[in-house]
Amino acid sequence: MSGRISLFCDSGMSTSLLINKMRDSAALHGKDYEIFSFPFSEFDAKAPVSDVCLLGPRTAYALPKLKAKYPGLKIAVIPSQIYGLMDGKGVLALAEKILREE
């Protein structure tokens, strides 16, 4: 599986450790993903070139508005427990599940 996964949080800083863990998990399993993190303020610029967009729990409030604004994008919120544990494998699994959805 391959694709571009973008994570968005308040400032883009808290997801940097998480994306490194996601990249490590992908590499370990021979998967070819481009994984990036951005501040939420860059959603409009970065999301349209992403295959899946994941929001940090603190930006979950924006999900309904974003889904309405970008009906063709795959957007979801990272569950607080997975995010809090910095579970790169778990977030990668979530992204893959969303990528498979039609």
DARA-V850307 format. One record per run of one state. SS is the DSSP state (alpha for helix, beta for strand, coil for the rest). FROM is the first residue (numbers start at 1). TO is the last residue. If there is no record, write none. Layout:
# DARA-V850307
ss=SS from=FROM to=TO
ss=SS from=FROM to=TO
This chain:
# DARA-V850307
ss=coil from=1 to=1
ss=beta from=2 to=9
ss=coil from=10 to=14
ss=alpha from=15 to=28
ss=coil from=29 to=31
ss=beta from=32 to=39
ss=alpha from=40 to=49
ss=coil from=50 to=51
ss=beta from=52 to=55
ss=coil from=56 to=56
ss=alpha from=57 to=69
ss=coil from=70 to=74
ss=beta from=75 to=77
ss=coil from=78 to=79
ss=alpha from=80 to=84
ss=coil from=85 to=87
ss=alpha from=88 to=100
ss=coil from=101 to=102
